[in-house]
Amino acid sequence: MSTSIRVSDGTKQLLESLKQEEETFDELLERLAKSERPINIGAWSEEQANSAREAVKRSRESFER
């Protein structure tokens, strides 16, 4: 299946400047989309988050000594 996406001449020039040699526009857009995925906030379990908080707390305490 194929889909057309309209872009301005300026946007096409920008995309062309980002495109790697022998890379298709589909591959370019996929690469760009993957690199811009939002971070998964809240990815840690409560236990992992508490463990990280404790590690930060211990680290700060060691600098205060």
mmCIF file as Biopython writes it, N, C-alpha, C and O atoms, coordinates in Angstrom:
data_model
#
loop_
_atom_site.group_PDB
_atom_site.id
_atom_site.type_symbol
_atom_site.label_atom_id
_atom_site.label_alt_id
_atom_site.label_comp_id
_atom_site.label_asym_id
_atom_site.label_entity_id
_atom_site.label_seq_id
_atom_site.pdbx_PDB_ins_code
_atom_site.Cartn_x
_atom_site.Cartn_y
_atom_site.Cartn_z
_atom_site.occupancy
_atom_site.B_iso_or_equiv
_atom_site.auth_seq_id
_atom_site.auth_asym_id
_atom_site.pdbx_PDB_model_num
ATOM 1   N N  . MET A ? 1  ? 0.847  -1.180 0.000  1.0 0.0 1  A 1 
ATOM 2   C CA . MET A ? 1  ? 0.000  0.000  0.000  1.0 0.0 1  A 1 
ATOM 3   C C  . MET A ? 1  ? 0.886  1.235  0.000  1.0 0.0 1  A 1 
ATOM 4   O O  . MET A ? 1  ? 1.967  1.238  0.590  1.0 0.0 1  A 1 
ATOM 5   N N  . SER A ? 2  ? 0.427  2.260  -0.654 1.0 0.0 2  A 1 
ATOM 6   C CA . SER A ? 2  ? 1.197  3.481  -0.783 1.0 0.0 2  A 1 
ATOM 7   C C  . SER A ? 2  ? 0.316  4.679  -0.457 1.0 0.0 2  A 1 
ATOM 8   O O  . SER A ? 2  ? -0.868 4.703  -0.792 1.0 0.0 2  A 1 
ATOM 9   N N  . THR A ? 3  ? 0.902  5.663  0.194  1.0 0.0 3  A 1 
ATOM 10  C CA . THR A ? 3  ? 0.206  6.891  0.541  1.0 0.0 3  A 1 
ATOM 11  C C  . THR A ? 3  ? 1.055  8.072  0.106  1.0 0.0 3  A 1 
ATOM 12  O O  . THR A ? 3  ? 2.275  8.062  0.266  1.0 0.0 3  A 1 
ATOM 13  N N  . SER A ? 4  ? 0.416  9.072  -0.435 1.0 0.0 4  A 1 
ATOM 14  C CA . SER A ? 4  ? 1.125  10.286 -0.822 1.0 0.0 4  A 1 
ATOM 15  C C  . SER A ? 4  ? 1.001  11.309 0.296  1.0 0.0 4  A 1 
ATOM 16  O O  . SER A ? 4  ? -0.050 11.440 0.925  1.0 0.0 4  A 1 
ATOM 17  N N  . ILE A ? 5  ? 2.074  12.019 0.530  1.0 0.0 5  A 1 
ATOM 18  C CA . ILE A ? 5  ? 2.085  13.085 1.539  1.0 0.0 5  A 1 
ATOM 19  C C  . ILE A ? 5  ? 2.568  14.350 0.846  1.0 0.0 5  A 1 
ATOM 20  O O  . ILE A ? 5  ? 3.655  14.378 0.268  1.0 0.0 5  A 1 
ATOM 21  N N  . ARG A ? 6  ? 1.756  15.388 0.909  1.0 0.0 6  A 1 
ATOM 22  C CA . ARG A ? 6  ? 2.134  16.657 0.283  1.0 0.0 6  A 1 
ATOM 23  C C  . ARG A ? 6  ? 2.991  17.462 1.254  1.0 0.0 6  A 1 
ATOM 24  O O  . ARG A ? 6  ? 2.646  17.631 2.424  1.0 0.0 6  A 1 
ATOM 25  N N  . VAL A ? 7  ? 4.102  17.946 0.745  1.0 0.0 7  A 1 
ATOM 26  C CA . VAL A ? 7  ? 4.977  18.824 1.519  1.0 0.0 7  A 1 
ATOM 27  C C  . VAL A ? 7  ? 5.388  19.991 0.633  1.0 0.0 7  A 1 
ATOM 28  O O  . VAL A ? 7  ? 5.378  19.891 -0.594 1.0 0.0 7  A 1 
ATOM 29  N N  . SER A ? 8  ? 5.746  21.090 1.268  1.0 0.0 8  A 1 
ATOM 30  C CA . SER A ? 8  ? 6.189  22.256 0.498  1.0 0.0 8  A 1 
ATOM 31  C C  . SER A ? 8  ? 7.563  21.966 -0.099 1.0 0.0 8  A 1 
ATOM 32  O O  . SER A ? 8  ? 8.252  21.035 0.317  1.0 0.0 8  A 1 
ATOM 33  N N  . ASP A ? 9  ? 7.945  22.775 -1.074 1.0 0.0 9  A 1 
ATOM 34  C CA . ASP A ? 9  ? 9.266  22.624 -1.683 1.0 0.0 9  A 1 
ATOM 35  C C  . ASP A ? 9  ? 10.365 22.780 -0.631 1.0 0.0 9  A 1 
ATOM 36  O O  . ASP A ? 9  ? 11.367 22.065 -0.660 1.0 0.0 9  A 1 
ATOM 37  N N  . GLY A ? 10 ? 10.172 23.718 0.296  1.0 0.0 10 A 1 
ATOM 38  C CA . GLY A ? 10 ? 11.166 23.936 1.354  1.0 0.0 10 A 1 
ATOM 39  C C  . GLY A ? 10 ? 11.307 22.718 2.265  1.0 0.0 10 A 1 
ATOM 40  O O  . GLY A ? 10 ? 12.416 22.342 2.644  1.0 0.0 10 A 1 
ATOM 41  N N  . THR A ? 11 ? 10.174 22.106 2.612  1.0 0.0 11 A 1 
ATOM 42  C CA . THR A ? 11 ? 10.209 20.909 3.450  1.0 0.0 11 A 1 
ATOM 43  C C  . THR A ? 11 ? 10.875 19.760 2.711  1.0 0.0 11 A 1 
ATOM 44  O O  . THR A ? 11 ? 11.645 19.002 3.301  1.0 0.0 11 A 1 
ATOM 45  N N  . LYS A ? 12 ? 10.585 19.630 1.435  1.0 0.0 12 A 1 
ATOM 46  C CA . LYS A ? 12 ? 11.220 18.568 0.641  1.0 0.0 12 A 1 
ATOM 47  C C  . LYS A ? 12 ? 12.727 18.766 0.602  1.0 0.0 12 A 1 
ATOM 48  O O  . LYS A ? 12 ? 13.480 17.797 0.701  1.0 0.0 12 A 1 
ATOM 49  N N  . GLN A ? 13 ? 13.175 20.006 0.458  1.0 0.0 13 A 1 
ATOM 50  C CA . GLN A ? 13 ? 14.614 20.282 0.448  1.0 0.0 13 A 1 
ATOM 51  C C  . GLN A ? 13 ? 15.243 19.913 1.796  1.0 0.0 13 A 1 
ATOM 52  O O  . GLN A ? 13 ? 16.335 19.346 1.842  1.0 0.0 13 A 1 
ATOM 53  N N  . LEU A ? 14 ? 14.551 20.236 2.886  1.0 0.0 14 A 1 
ATOM 54  C CA . LEU A ? 14 ? 15.053 19.868 4.214  1.0 0.0 14 A 1 
ATOM 55  C C  . LEU A ? 14 ? 15.159 18.354 4.357  1.0 0.0 14 A 1 
ATOM 56  O O  . LEU A ? 14 ? 16.157 17.833 4.855  1.0 0.0 14 A 1 
ATOM 57  N N  . LEU A ? 15 ? 14.123 17.661 3.914  1.0 0.0 15 A 1 
ATOM 58  C CA . LEU A ? 15 ? 14.135 16.199 3.990  1.0 0.0 15 A 1 
ATOM 59  C C  . LEU A ? 15 ? 15.254 15.614 3.136  1.0 0.0 15 A 1 
ATOM 60  O O  . LEU A ? 15 ? 15.941 14.682 3.552  1.0 0.0 15 A 1 
ATOM 61  N N  . GLU A ? 16 ? 15.429 16.163 1.951  1.0 0.0 16 A 1 
ATOM 62  C CA . GLU A ? 16 ? 16.505 15.689 1.081  1.0 0.0 16 A 1 
ATOM 63  C C  . GLU A ? 16 ? 17.873 15.882 1.726  1.0 0.0 16 A 1 
ATOM 64  O O  . GLU A ? 16 ? 18.769 15.058 1.548  1.0 0.0 16 A 1 
ATOM 65  N N  . SER A ? 17 ? 18.032 16.977 2.478  1.0 0.0 17 A 1 
ATOM 66  C CA . SER A ? 17 ? 19.323 17.225 3.125  1.0 0.0 17 A 1 
ATOM 67  C C  . SER A ? 17 ? 19.570 16.255 4.283  1.0 0.0 17 A 1 
ATOM 68  O O  . SER A ? 17 ? 20.718 16.014 4.656  1.0 0.0 17 A 1 
ATOM 69  N N  . LEU A ? 18 ? 18.502 15.701 4.847  1.0 0.0 18 A 1 
ATOM 70  C CA . LEU A ? 18 ? 18.626 14.737 5.942  1.0 0.0 18 A 1 
ATOM 71  C C  . LEU A ? 18 ? 18.746 13.299 5.456  1.0 0.0 18 A 1 
ATOM 72  O O  . LEU A ? 18 ? 19.204 12.418 6.183  1.0 0.0 18 A 1 
ATOM 73  N N  . LYS A ? 19 ? 18.329 13.081 4.222  1.0 0.0 19 A 1 
ATOM 74  C CA . LYS A ? 19 ? 18.294 11.735 3.654  1.0 0.0 19 A 1 
ATOM 75  C C  . LYS A ? 19 ? 19.703 11.220 3.433  1.0 0.0 19 A 1 
ATOM 76  O O  . LYS A ? 19 ? 20.546 11.909 2.859  1.0 0.0 19 A 1 
ATOM 77  N N  . GLN A ? 20 ? 19.951 10.000 3.893  1.0 0.0 20 A 1 
ATOM 78  C CA . GLN A ? 20 ? 21.249 9.376  3.690  1.0 0.0 20 A 1 
ATOM 79  C C  . GLN A ? 20 ? 21.333 8.806  2.279  1.0 0.0 20 A 1 
ATOM 80  O O  . GLN A ? 20 ? 20.321 8.550  1.626  1.0 0.0 20 A 1 
ATOM 81  N N  . GLU A ? 21 ? 22.566 8.618  1.834  1.0 0.0 21 A 1 
ATOM 82  C CA . GLU A ? 21 ? 22.773 8.080  0.491  1.0 0.0 21 A 1 
ATOM 83  C C  . GLU A ? 21 ? 22.077 6.728  0.356  1.0 0.0 21 A 1 
ATOM 84  O O  . GLU A ? 21 ? 22.212 5.865  1.223  1.0 0.0 21 A 1 
ATOM 85  N N  . GLU A ? 22 ? 21.351 6.553  -0.710 1.0 0.0 22 A 1 
ATOM 86  C CA . GLU A ? 22 ? 20.610 5.320  -1.022 1.0 0.0 22 A 1 
ATOM 87  C C  . GLU A ? 22 ? 19.451 5.038  -0.052 1.0 0.0 22 A 1 
ATOM 88  O O  . GLU A ? 22 ? 18.915 3.929  -0.045 1.0 0.0 22 A 1 
ATOM 89  N N  . GLU A ? 23 ? 19.064 6.012  0.753  1.0 0.0 23 A 1 
ATOM 90  C CA . GLU A ? 23 ? 17.920 5.865  1.655  1.0 0.0 23 A 1 
ATOM 91  C C  . GLU A ? 23 ? 16.676 6.381  0.941  1.0 0.0 23 A 1 
ATOM 92  O O  . GLU A ? 23 ? 16.710 7.441  0.317  1.0 0.0 23 A 1 
ATOM 93  N N  . THR A ? 24 ? 15.597 5.643  1.029  1.0 0.0 24 A 1 
ATOM 94  C CA . THR A ? 24 ? 14.346 6.110  0.429  1.0 0.0 24 A 1 
ATOM 95  C C  . THR A ? 24 ? 13.698 7.128  1.371  1.0 0.0 24 A 1 
ATOM 96  O O  . THR A ? 24 ? 14.057 7.216  2.546  1.0 0.0 24 A 1 
ATOM 97  N N  . PHE A ? 25 ? 12.740 7.894  0.843  1.0 0.0 25 A 1 
ATOM 98  C CA . PHE A ? 25 ? 12.026 8.834  1.709  1.0 0.0 25 A 1 
ATOM 99  C C  . PHE A ? 25 ? 11.246 8.076  2.781  1.0 0.0 25 A 1 
ATOM 100 O O  . PHE A ? 25 ? 11.121 8.558  3.906  1.0 0.0 25 A 1 
ATOM 101 N N  . ASP A ? 26 ? 10.728 6.910  2.449  1.0 0.0 26 A 1 
ATOM 102 C CA . ASP A ? 26 ? 10.025 6.100  3.436  1.0 0.0 26 A 1 
ATOM 103 C C  . ASP A ? 26 ? 10.963 5.722  4.584  1.0 0.0 26 A 1 
ATOM 104 O O  . ASP A ? 26 ? 10.599 5.827  5.755  1.0 0.0 26 A 1 
ATOM 105 N N  . GLU A ? 27 ? 12.158 5.287  4.239  1.0 0.0 27 A 1 
ATOM 106 C CA . GLU A ? 27 ? 13.146 4.917  5.257  1.0 0.0 27 A 1 
ATOM 107 C C  . GLU A ? 27 ? 13.556 6.129  6.088  1.0 0.0 27 A 1 
ATOM 108 O O  . GLU A ? 27 ? 13.708 6.028  7.306  1.0 0.0 27 A 1 
ATOM 109 N N  . LEU A ? 28 ? 13.736 7.271  5.432  1.0 0.0 28 A 1 
ATOM 110 C CA . LEU A ? 28 ? 14.075 8.507  6.135  1.0 0.0 28 A 1 
ATOM 111 C C  . LEU A ? 28 ? 12.992 8.873  7.142  1.0 0.0 28 A 1 
ATOM 112 O O  . LEU A ? 28 ? 13.279 9.130  8.312  1.0 0.0 28 A 1 
ATOM 113 N N  . LEU A ? 29 ? 11.748 8.895  6.678  1.0 0.0 29 A 1 
ATOM 114 C CA . LEU A ? 29 ? 10.649 9.281  7.564  1.0 0.0 29 A 1 
ATOM 115 C C  . LEU A ? 29 ? 10.493 8.301  8.725  1.0 0.0 29 A 1 
ATOM 116 O O  . LEU A ? 29 ? 10.190 8.710  9.846  1.0 0.0 29 A 1 
ATOM 117 N N  . GLU A ? 30 ? 10.697 7.014  8.460  1.0 0.0 30 A 1 
ATOM 118 C CA . GLU A ? 30 ? 10.631 6.022  9.541  1.0 0.0 30 A 1 
ATOM 119 C C  . GLU A ? 30 ? 11.743 6.268  10.558 1.0 0.0 30 A 1 
ATOM 120 O O  . GLU A ? 30 ? 11.509 6.214  11.765 1.0 0.0 30 A 1 
ATOM 121 N N  . ARG A ? 31 ? 12.944 6.536  10.072 1.0 0.0 31 A 1 
ATOM 122 C CA . ARG A ? 31 ? 14.077 6.805  10.969 1.0 0.0 31 A 1 
ATOM 123 C C  . ARG A ? 31 ? 13.817 8.040  11.820 1.0 0.0 31 A 1 
ATOM 124 O O  . ARG A ? 31 ? 14.066 8.033  13.026 1.0 0.0 31 A 1 
ATOM 125 N N  . LEU A ? 32 ? 13.317 9.096  11.194 1.0 0.0 32 A 1 
ATOM 126 C CA . LEU A ? 32 ? 13.019 10.322 11.929 1.0 0.0 32 A 1 
ATOM 127 C C  . LEU A ? 32 ? 11.902 10.113 12.946 1.0 0.0 32 A 1 
ATOM 128 O O  . LEU A ? 32 ? 11.974 10.616 14.067 1.0 0.0 32 A 1 
ATOM 129 N N  . ALA A ? 33 ? 10.888 9.383  12.558 1.0 0.0 33 A 1 
ATOM 130 C CA . ALA A ? 33 ? 9.759  9.136  13.457 1.0 0.0 33 A 1 
ATOM 131 C C  . ALA A ? 33 ? 10.203 8.316  14.663 1.0 0.0 33 A 1 
ATOM 132 O O  . ALA A ? 33 ? 9.769  8.580  15.784 1.0 0.0 33 A 1 
ATOM 133 N N  . LYS A ? 34 ? 11.056 7.332  14.446 1.0 0.0 34 A 1 
ATOM 134 C CA . LYS A ? 34 ? 11.534 6.500  15.556 1.0 0.0 34 A 1 
ATOM 135 C C  . LYS A ? 34 ? 12.401 7.295  16.520 1.0 0.0 34 A 1 
ATOM 136 O O  . LYS A ? 34 ? 12.371 7.056  17.727 1.0 0.0 34 A 1 
ATOM 137 N N  . SER A ? 35 ? 13.175 8.241  15.994 1.0 0.0 35 A 1 
ATOM 138 C CA . SER A ? 35 ? 14.057 9.027  16.857 1.0 0.0 35 A 1 
ATOM 139 C C  . SER A ? 35 ? 13.299 10.081 17.647 1.0 0.0 35 A 1 
ATOM 140 O O  . SER A ? 35 ? 13.841 10.636 18.602 1.0 0.0 35 A 1 
ATOM 141 N N  . GLU A ? 36 ? 12.071 10.368 17.275 1.0 0.0 36 A 1 
ATOM 142 C CA . GLU A ? 36 ? 11.281 11.401 17.940 1.0 0.0 36 A 1 
ATOM 143 C C  . GLU A ? 36 ? 10.166 10.842 18.808 1.0 0.0 36 A 1 
ATOM 144 O O  . GLU A ? 36 ? 9.296  11.586 19.261 1.0 0.0 36 A 1 
ATOM 145 N N  . ARG A ? 37 ? 10.187 9.543  19.039 1.0 0.0 37 A 1 
ATOM 146 C CA . ARG A ? 37 ? 9.138  8.968  19.879 1.0 0.0 37 A 1 
ATOM 147 C C  . ARG A ? 37 ? 9.206  9.564  21.277 1.0 0.0 37 A 1 
ATOM 148 O O  . ARG A ? 37 ? 10.301 9.762  21.803 1.0 0.0 37 A 1 
ATOM 149 N N  . PRO A ? 38 ? 8.080  9.849  21.883 1.0 0.0 38 A 1 
ATOM 150 C CA . PRO A ? 38 ? 8.097  10.420 23.234 1.0 0.0 38 A 1 
ATOM 151 C C  . PRO A ? 38 ? 8.641  9.414  24.240 1.0 0.0 38 A 1 
ATOM 152 O O  . PRO A ? 38 ? 8.486  8.203  24.084 1.0 0.0 38 A 1 
ATOM 153 N N  . ILE A ? 39 ? 9.281  9.947  25.274 1.0 0.0 39 A 1 
ATOM 154 C CA . ILE A ? 39 ? 9.774  9.062  26.324 1.0 0.0 39 A 1 
ATOM 155 C C  . ILE A ? 39 ? 8.585  8.491  27.080 1.0 0.0 39 A 1 
ATOM 156 O O  . ILE A ? 39 ? 7.537  9.128  27.182 1.0 0.0 39 A 1 
ATOM 157 N N  . ASN A ? 40 ? 8.753  7.317  27.596 1.0 0.0 40 A 1 
ATOM 158 C CA . ASN A ? 40 ? 7.682  6.638  28.304 1.0 0.0 40 A 1 
ATOM 159 C C  . ASN A ? 40 ? 7.729  7.030  29.780 1.0 0.0 40 A 1 
ATOM 160 O O  . ASN A ? 40 ? 8.350  6.346  30.595 1.0 0.0 40 A 1 
ATOM 161 N N  . ILE A ? 41 ? 7.075  8.125  30.109 1.0 0.0 41 A 1 
ATOM 162 C CA . ILE A ? 41 ? 7.056  8.615  31.484 1.0 0.0 41 A 1 
ATOM 163 C C  . ILE A ? 41 ? 6.296  7.621  32.348 1.0 0.0 41 A 1 
ATOM 164 O O  . ILE A ? 41 ? 5.244  7.111  31.960 1.0 0.0 41 A 1 
ATOM 165 N N  . GLY A ? 42 ? 6.839  7.360  33.503 1.0 0.0 42 A 1 
ATOM 166 C CA . GLY A ? 42 ? 6.193  6.417  34.397 1.0 0.0 42 A 1 
ATOM 167 C C  . GLY A ? 42 ? 6.513  4.977  34.057 1.0 0.0 42 A 1 
ATOM 168 O O  . GLY A ? 42 ? 5.770  4.064  34.418 1.0 0.0 42 A 1 
ATOM 169 N N  . ALA A ? 43 ? 7.618  4.775  33.363 1.0 0.0 43 A 1 
ATOM 170 C CA . ALA A ? 43 ? 7.974  3.430  32.934 1.0 0.0 43 A 1 
ATOM 171 C C  . ALA A ? 43 ? 8.448  2.566  34.089 1.0 0.0 43 A 1 
ATOM 172 O O  . ALA A ? 43 ? 8.419  1.339  33.991 1.0 0.0 43 A 1 
ATOM 173 N N  . TRP A ? 44 ? 8.883  3.180  35.178 1.0 0.0 44 A 1 
ATOM 174 C CA . TRP A ? 44 ? 9.346  2.418  36.334 1.0 0.0 44 A 1 
ATOM 175 C C  . TRP A ? 44 ? 8.164  1.993  37.188 1.0 0.0 44 A 1 
ATOM 176 O O  . TRP A ? 44 ? 7.157  2.695  37.283 1.0 0.0 44 A 1 
ATOM 177 N N  . SER A ? 45 ? 8.306  0.847  37.797 1.0 0.0 45 A 1 
ATOM 178 C CA . SER A ? 45 ? 7.316  0.434  38.790 1.0 0.0 45 A 1 
ATOM 179 C C  . SER A ? 45 ? 7.520  1.291  40.032 1.0 0.0 45 A 1 
ATOM 180 O O  . SER A ? 45 ? 8.536  1.975  40.155 1.0 0.0 45 A 1 
ATOM 181 N N  . GLU A ? 46 ? 6.588  1.260  40.926 1.0 0.0 46 A 1 
ATOM 182 C CA . GLU A ? 46 ? 6.715  2.024  42.173 1.0 0.0 46 A 1 
ATOM 183 C C  . GLU A ? 46 ? 7.961  1.579  42.940 1.0 0.0 46 A 1 
ATOM 184 O O  . GLU A ? 46 ? 8.663  2.401  43.529 1.0 0.0 46 A 1 
ATOM 185 N N  . GLU A ? 47 ? 8.225  0.289  42.928 1.0 0.0 47 A 1 
ATOM 186 C CA . GLU A ? 47 ? 9.407  -0.249 43.625 1.0 0.0 47 A 1 
ATOM 187 C C  . GLU A ? 47 ? 10.699 0.276  42.995 1.0 0.0 47 A 1 
ATOM 188 O O  . GLU A ? 47 ? 11.630 0.649  43.709 1.0 0.0 47 A 1 
ATOM 189 N N  . GLN A ? 48 ? 10.758 0.306  41.671 1.0 0.0 48 A 1 
ATOM 190 C CA . GLN A ? 48 ? 11.943 0.821  40.986 1.0 0.0 48 A 1 
ATOM 191 C C  . GLN A ? 48 ? 12.127 2.310  41.250 1.0 0.0 48 A 1 
ATOM 192 O O  . GLN A ? 48 ? 13.248 2.775  41.456 1.0 0.0 48 A 1 
ATOM 193 N N  . ALA A ? 49 ? 11.037 3.049  41.243 1.0 0.0 49 A 1 
ATOM 194 C CA . ALA A ? 49 ? 11.109 4.487  41.498 1.0 0.0 49 A 1 
ATOM 195 C C  . ALA A ? 49 ? 11.603 4.749  42.916 1.0 0.0 49 A 1 
ATOM 196 O O  . ALA A ? 49 ? 12.440 5.625  43.128 1.0 0.0 49 A 1 
ATOM 197 N N  . ASN A ? 50 ? 11.092 3.998  43.884 1.0 0.0 50 A 1 
ATOM 198 C CA . ASN A ? 50 ? 11.539 4.161  45.272 1.0 0.0 50 A 1 
ATOM 199 C C  . ASN A ? 50 ? 13.010 3.818  45.416 1.0 0.0 50 A 1 
ATOM 200 O O  . ASN A ? 50 ? 13.737 4.497  46.141 1.0 0.0 50 A 1 
ATOM 201 N N  . SER A ? 51 ? 13.452 2.782  44.741 1.0 0.0 51 A 1 
ATOM 202 C CA . SER A ? 51 ? 14.855 2.391  44.779 1.0 0.0 51 A 1 
ATOM 203 C C  . SER A ? 51 ? 15.737 3.495  44.204 1.0 0.0 51 A 1 
ATOM 204 O O  . SER A ? 51 ? 16.797 3.792  44.754 1.0 0.0 51 A 1 
ATOM 205 N N  . ALA A ? 52 ? 15.310 4.099  43.113 1.0 0.0 52 A 1 
ATOM 206 C CA . ALA A ? 52 ? 16.065 5.195  42.507 1.0 0.0 52 A 1 
ATOM 207 C C  . ALA A ? 52 ? 16.097 6.404  43.426 1.0 0.0 52 A 1 
ATOM 208 O O  . ALA A ? 52 ? 17.131 7.061  43.545 1.0 0.0 52 A 1 
ATOM 209 N N  . ARG A ? 53 ? 14.978 6.708  44.080 1.0 0.0 53 A 1 
ATOM 210 C CA . ARG A ? 53 ? 14.934 7.836  45.029 1.0 0.0 53 A 1 
ATOM 211 C C  . ARG A ? 53 ? 15.914 7.613  46.176 1.0 0.0 53 A 1 
ATOM 212 O O  . ARG A ? 53 ? 16.615 8.533  46.596 1.0 0.0 53 A 1 
ATOM 213 N N  . GLU A ? 54 ? 15.955 6.397  46.668 1.0 0.0 54 A 1 
ATOM 214 C CA . GLU A ? 54 ? 16.869 6.066  47.760 1.0 0.0 54 A 1 
ATOM 215 C C  . GLU A ? 54 ? 18.321 6.198  47.307 1.0 0.0 54 A 1 
ATOM 216 O O  . GLU A ? 54 ? 19.162 6.691  48.059 1.0 0.0 54 A 1 
ATOM 217 N N  . ALA A ? 55 ? 18.615 5.768  46.105 1.0 0.0 55 A 1 
ATOM 218 C CA . ALA A ? 55 ? 19.982 5.878  45.583 1.0 0.0 55 A 1 
ATOM 219 C C  . ALA A ? 55 ? 20.396 7.339  45.463 1.0 0.0 55 A 1 
ATOM 220 O O  . ALA A ? 55 ? 21.526 7.696  45.796 1.0 0.0 55 A 1 
ATOM 221 N N  . VAL A ? 56 ? 19.491 8.181  44.991 1.0 0.0 56 A 1 
ATOM 222 C CA . VAL A ? 56 ? 19.777 9.616  44.885 1.0 0.0 56 A 1 
ATOM 223 C C  . VAL A ? 56 ? 19.986 10.202 46.272 1.0 0.0 56 A 1 
ATOM 224 O O  . VAL A ? 56 ? 20.905 10.994 46.481 1.0 0.0 56 A 1 
ATOM 225 N N  . LYS A ? 57 ? 19.145 9.819  47.215 1.0 0.0 57 A 1 
ATOM 226 C CA . LYS A ? 57 ? 19.257 10.314 48.587 1.0 0.0 57 A 1 
ATOM 227 C C  . LYS A ? 57 ? 20.616 9.929  49.179 1.0 0.0 57 A 1 
ATOM 228 O O  . LYS A ? 57 ? 21.292 10.761 49.783 1.0 0.0 57 A 1 
ATOM 229 N N  . ARG A ? 58 ? 21.014 8.653  49.000 1.0 0.0 58 A 1 
ATOM 230 C CA . ARG A ? 58 ? 22.317 8.205  49.532 1.0 0.0 58 A 1 
ATOM 231 C C  . ARG A ? 58 ? 23.466 8.954  48.870 1.0 0.0 58 A 1 
ATOM 232 O O  . ARG A ? 58 ? 24.449 9.298  49.525 1.0 0.0 58 A 1 
ATOM 233 N N  . SER A ? 59 ? 23.341 9.201  47.587 1.0 0.0 59 A 1 
ATOM 234 C CA . SER A ? 59 ? 24.371 9.911  46.858 1.0 0.0 59 A 1 
ATOM 235 C C  . SER A ? 59 ? 24.504 11.343 47.388 1.0 0.0 59 A 1 
ATOM 236 O O  . SER A ? 59 ? 25.612 11.836 47.598 1.0 0.0 59 A 1 
ATOM 237 N N  . ARG A ? 60 ? 23.387 11.985 47.597 1.0 0.0 60 A 1 
ATOM 238 C CA . ARG A ? 60 ? 23.429 13.370 48.132 1.0 0.0 60 A 1 
ATOM 239 C C  . ARG A ? 60 ? 24.020 13.404 49.534 1.0 0.0 60 A 1 
ATOM 240 O O  . ARG A ? 60 ? 24.786 14.308 49.866 1.0 0.0 60 A 1 
ATOM 241 N N  . GLU A ? 61 ? 23.667 12.425 50.356 1.0 0.0 61 A 1 
ATOM 242 C CA . GLU A ? 61 ? 24.183 12.365 51.718 1.0 0.0 61 A 1 
ATOM 243 C C  . GLU A ? 61 ? 25.701 12.180 51.723 1.0 0.0 61 A 1 
ATOM 244 O O  . GLU A ? 61 ? 26.397 12.752 52.562 1.0 0.0 61 A 1 
ATOM 245 N N  . SER A ? 62 ? 26.209 11.384 50.787 1.0 0.0 62 A 1 
ATOM 246 C CA . SER A ? 62 ? 27.648 11.149 50.738 1.0 0.0 62 A 1 
ATOM 247 C C  . SER A ? 62 ? 28.424 12.422 50.361 1.0 0.0 62 A 1 
ATOM 248 O O  . SER A ? 62 ? 29.580 12.583 50.754 1.0 0.0 62 A 1 
ATOM 249 N N  . PHE A ? 63 ? 27.796 13.312 49.610 1.0 0.0 63 A 1 
ATOM 250 C CA . PHE A ? 63 ? 28.454 14.569 49.266 1.0 0.0 63 A 1 
ATOM 251 C C  . PHE A ? 63 ? 28.418 15.565 50.417 1.0 0.0 63 A 1 
ATOM 252 O O  . PHE A ? 63 ? 29.258 16.463 50.479 1.0 0.0 63 A 1 
ATOM 253 N N  . GLU A ? 64 ? 27.467 15.425 51.323 1.0 0.0 64 A 1 
ATOM 254 C CA . GLU A ? 64 ? 27.328 16.350 52.440 1.0 0.0 64 A 1 
ATOM 255 C C  . GLU A ? 64 ? 28.333 16.060 53.549 1.0 0.0 64 A 1 
ATOM 256 O O  . GLU A ? 64 ? 28.560 16.908 54.412 1.0 0.0 64 A 1 
ATOM 257 N N  . ARG A ? 65 ? 28.930 14.885 53.538 1.0 0.0 65 A 1 
ATOM 258 C CA . ARG A ? 65 ? 29.879 14.523 54.610 1.0 0.0 65 A 1 
ATOM 259 C C  . ARG A ? 65 ? 31.183 15.215 54.485 1.0 0.0 65 A 1 
ATOM 260 O O  . ARG A ? 65 ? 32.073 15.010 55.310 1.0 0.0 65 A 1 
#
